[in-house]
Amino acid sequence: MKGRGVLEEGAFADITVIDAATIKGNATVENPNQFSSGIDLVMVNGKVVFKGGKLLERSGVAIKN
């Protein structure tokens, strides 16, 4: 897919910054909408969408085959 899979100007890029020592999934069957611990930052198409444990905005589109 053109413009994906590389980090360069003009490309579509998603970046997740994690702390490998503390990454942990917190969702359960009873409470599935929990963020994982140890995720410091998420960028979608160059926009910060998650930082400091808070979802700041929703961005991006689903890629369908």
Secondary structure, 3 states (H helix, E strand, C coil): CCCECCCCCCCECEEEEECCCCCECCCCCCCCCCCCECEEEEEECCEEEEECCEECCCCCCCCCC
